[in-house]
Amino acid sequence: MAAVAPRRKTQTDAAIPLRAMQLLGKWTRVAQGHLPMGMGCACAGGMEGVPASDLEVNILDYLHQKYGPTSMVAKLMREHAGYQESTAGRLADLLKAIAIQPLRAELAQGLLDDLATTIDSFEAMHAGRGI
């Protein structure tokens, strides 16, 4: 008799698109602000800052290096997020693709964990809480 897959696995798989869209919302909020560089945020006037959206390519470069250039993650980034190493890519499009593309649950969870850590740290910096 074949073993039945645990129900928890199905719930985890179903939660991946929701988690990706929640991270997309969080990234959208963070990317609309500025990250502090040095003493304050660019929105404080006279202080240097960098728009969070300018860091998208850096985030995508990190993922490309971590998962490898021939990985499903790299393919997803190239085909759906416009990723070109060190020059172009859209994190929002990657999150949308994760929500609709079939990825192994473990791979999707790991990728979303990496993105959540990164986005959460940017959000904390923008809120003045540091990392």
Secondary structure, DSSP 8 states (H G I E B T S, - for coil): ------HHHHHHHHHHHHHHHHHHHHHHHHHHSEEEBTTB-GGGSSS-EEEGGGGHHHHHHHHHHHH-TTSHHHHHHHHHH--BTTTB--HHHHHHHHHHS---HHHHHHHHHHHHHHHHHHHHHHTT---
